Amino acid sequence: MTDNIDLVEAACAELADHGQSITFAIVAELTRISRTTLYRNQQLRAIVDEYRSHIHDRRTLSGLSAEISHLRTALEAIADRVRHQEERLRLLESRQPHRRAN
């Protein structure tokens, strides 16, 4: 997964450095990661959205809207990861034999 994050980050940075449009289709082509994966994987989508949001002037309504959308996506990705980790902890704790405190 980390490899995909690095690939998407590098592709977006390259496009931004050359002043080119950053779209899911172009990033998919450069990274050889399907557009579906880019859209569904919240971490990958957040990277593309972040680079795309730099296109907008953040002082405009559309720029603020794009930034809020990006932050919402990033926050949802973090919340999903926290929920997943909490579930793993509960599962591990339920497998542990109960110990008596002395």
C-alpha positions in Angstrom: 0.0 0.0 0.0 2.8 2.4 0.8 4.2 1.9 -2.7 0.9 3.1 -4.2 0.9 6.1 -1.9 4.5 6.9 -3.0 3.6 6.4 -6.7 0.5 8.7 -6.5 2.4 11.3 -4.6 5.2 11.3 -7.1 2.8 11.5 -10.1 0.9 14.4 -8.6 4.0 16.3 -7.7 5.4 15.8 -11.2 2.2 17.0 -12.8 2.0 20.0 -10.5 5.7 20.9 -11.2 5.0 21.0 -14.9 1.8 23.0 -14.5 -0.3 20.1 -15.9 -3.9 19.2 -15.0 -4.2 16.7 -12.2 -7.0 14.3 -12.9 -7.7 10.8 -11.7 -7.5 9.6 -15.3 -4.0 11.1 -15.7 -2.7 9.9 -12.3 -4.1 6.4 -13.1 -2.3 6.3 -16.4 1.0 7.5 -14.9 0.9 5.1 -11.9 -0.8 2.2 -13.6 -3.3 2.1 -10.7 -6.9 1.9 -11.8 -9.1 4.9 -11.4 -11.5 2.8 -9.4 -8.7 2.1 -6.9 -7.8 5.8 -6.8 -11.4 6.8 -6.1 -12.2 4.0 -3.6 -8.9 4.1 -1.5 -9.4 7.1 0.7 -5.7 7.7 1.2 -5.0 7.7 -2.5 -8.0 9.9 -3.2 -7.0 12.4 -0.5 -3.5 12.8 -2.2 -5.0 13.5 -5.6 -7.6 15.8 -4.1 -4.9 17.7 -2.2 -2.9 18.4 -5.3 -6.1 19.3 -7.2 -7.1 21.7 -4.5 -3.8 23.7 -5.0 -5.2 24.7 -8.4 -7.9 26.8 -6.7 -7.2 30.1 -5.0 -8.0 29.3 -1.4 -9.4 32.8 -0.8 -12.3 32.1 -3.2 -15.4 30.3 -2.3 -14.6 27.4 -4.7 -11.1 27.2 -3.2 -12.5 27.0 0.3 -15.0 24.4 -0.8 -12.3 22.3 -2.4 -10.2 22.5 0.8 -13.1 21.6 3.0 -13.9 18.6 0.8 -10.3 17.5 0.9 -10.2 17.8 4.7 -13.4 15.9 5.1 -12.0 13.1 2.9 -8.8 13.0 4.9 -10.7 13.0 8.2 -12.9 10.2 7.1 -9.8 8.2 6.2 -8.4 8.8 9.6 -11.7 7.9 11.3 -11.9 4.7 9.4 -8.4 3.7 10.3 -9.1 4.5 14.0 -12.3 2.4 13.9 -10.3 -0.5 12.3 -7.6 -0.3 15.0 -10.2 -0.2 17.8 -11.9 -3.3 16.4 -8.5 -5.1 16.3 -7.8 -4.1 19.9 -11.2 -5.4 21.0 -10.6 -8.7 19.2 -7.2 -9.1 20.7 -8.4 -8.2 24.2 -11.2 -10.8 23.8 -8.7 -13.5 23.0 -6.6 -12.8 26.0 -7.3 -14.9 29.1 -8.6 -12.8 32.0 -5.9 -12.3 34.7 -6.7 -11.7 38.3 -5.0 -8.7 39.9 -3.1 -9.8 43.0 
